[in-house]
């Protein structure tokens, strides 16, 4: 992941049930200014919060996109406790894609078998 225009708070969550870090997350601020990148391994959920007026996000992938491999996770799941920098939104709520607004919590995804082995 990289952000060649603007700035984002980029998050990856381990959804590999057999992993010692299952359910844990890591985050980084990515921006045009810093030139930082974040590698998101297979089996991780990925999301971001735009911190600037506009942002461009670029992905490199190890394979072709497949709907069967796509997962969504509730961005505000208390079990994950992601420390989103919501103060950057100036008191407004995050704008979510429809699929993200309806995304399950980690516990719901686990119960439905929607995590990776």
Secondary structure, 3 states (H helix, E strand, C coil): CEEEECEEEEEEEECECCCCCCCCEEEEEEECCCCCECCCCCCEEEEEEECCCCCEEECCCCCCCCHHHCCCCCCCCCCCCCCCCHHHHCCCCCCCCHHHHCCCCHHHHHHCCCCEC
